[in-house]
Amino acid sequence: MEVIQSKLMERFTSSVFGIIKDAIRDKEKTKTKVIDLSLGSPDLPPDERVRKTLATYSEDETMYYYTLTGLERFNEAVSDYYRRRSNVELDPKTEVLQTMGSQEGLVHLPLAFCDPGDVVLTTDPSYVAYDTGIMLAHAEPYYMPLEKENDFLPDLNSVPEDVLKRAKLLILNLPGNPVPARPTREFFEEVVRFAKKHHILVLHDAAYSEYYFDGDGPISFLSTPGAKEVGIEINSLSKSFSLAGARIAYIVGNKDAIHTMKVLKSNLDYGTFAPIQEAAITALNHAEEITDRLRAIFSERHRLMTDGLSRLGWEYAPSKSGMFVWAKYPYQQLDDVAFVLKAIEQAGVAMVPGSTFGTRGKGYVRIALVQDVTLLEEAVERLGKLDLNKLVV
């Protein structure tokens, strides 16, 4: 029997990460260890208290049940975290919803709010999961460019009026992936005014909110006056608490939007493993101590990498946040995919081509700060030895 895929599947392509992994494997056959700065998966282990909580509850034979919408104590821990970290009050019963990682929430969310033909405002470049969700909902993306001239923040005033009439959802990600622009309170205030005027639901992806290198706390979109009237925020424990494989996150904010997502999710899954939720509660309850260490490490990595790229004559997006560096390499004779493959082949350094994240990413690479400072220093040294003549052959 011939297996025929759906027409929707024709819109999906194989991930560039598979191509990068193949190139890394080929390079390492030459006995060269590749410094992998491609995947944004934290290299730091979870805090010991978090690991012990997970182990203890996993030993409990009563923990292997369907958790459905999640433990009440998890929602309460999220609410308490937001109160302490961002001065945001959340009702744990109506304004918090657990998801199986932020990717699951991000991909399913447009299904809950967009009809076929509706417009979703997103950015170029942006995290690839946003487009996946938009496609599944048969909605249409409208890409707002992230330009150096605008501090890599989208220009909301440039969206055409005919697009605004069809727009149902605005997706923002600050600090971002791949561009680590940091939000300002003034920008978030502008977003609230914009959303109210045009009746658009705002989704802020706050996965990197704890990756700030100055100031006294993360900036939550929900801390903006009026934000809960127009928006929701999704956050994950993958990055800030090194629980990427555990797959646990949450959506918070507007209670009507949360209710809608709760109804959708009740038709999709049966909840996250209870011991993982217990570990997440421990992480949230000790967030200050855990994330202070995270910021110290990533701040040093960020400084080292950007200083190194400056010495090599590379341009990069200035930032004081995030776990990535968004860099324009100096060998523009090569497109970004070819450059990344050459960098692996010639220097043994793996990065992600910027075009993976949108057309505005051409000529850029995303560098994930997921190795210790010794390896990052070596990566800079290796990139400095790239031979332009060999690159363009």
C-alpha angles and dihedrals in degrees: 000000000000113000110218120197123219122265088246090062089059088070092059121082132193113274118260087225089074090055090049092050091051090051091049091050091051092049093049090055084072089061092253115131108224118222100226113211095156112090116061093222114135114248093199117094121239116268112279092244090056093049092048092050091052092048094047096050093042088061090057109097091207094063098078100091135111108275094191107185092007140256117314088225090059091056089047091051090052091050092049091048091054091047092052100038104034107014089242121144115216130180103229091208100051108015103046128068126176120224134187093254124321093272090065091050094044095050095046098041099081088055088064098050110022131073122201109288096023116129126241115199110219137151137259111250102031143145110291096233091070092066090047092057092045091052093048090054091048088235125140125247122224110198121216109198121237104221132184089230090062096044088257091291120128118257103232092185091063095065108111118245094239089056092049091055089060098037117114103164139033118199119201130175116192121195082027145213115252097002110048097209111156121225124241126211088238091057093049089050088054089050092054092051091047094049093048093048095050099031094239125153113232123217114191115194103210098176092131099037094119091054097089120132100197137027128050105277148355117289110234119198087221091062088070113099109259095012095121089056091062109020159038134212127217121204134176136207089214098092109023094043101029093242096129096136093044091068105215130142141136144223118221137180136048107053095214091053090046090052091052092050090047090056091049094048092049085067095047112046148001100235140266123303107275097232089056089054090050090052090049091052089054090050094050092046090055097035097127095057095040097047095043088064091044093053094047091054098043094043089058092046091049092050093048094049097045092046089050094049090049090056089051093051096249121146120225138176108266111238144158096201146042136061096262140068116217105208138180107216119218097233098082092159084083125062113239097257092051091046093052092050091047091049090055092045097044105028105019093235120129123207134156121257111243094229088070086078099044144307092285088063094070110123093023137094131206114227116197115210093220101127130074120265094262092059093042089054089050091048091055090048092051093048088052089061095056109130112222092202091056093042095059097042 
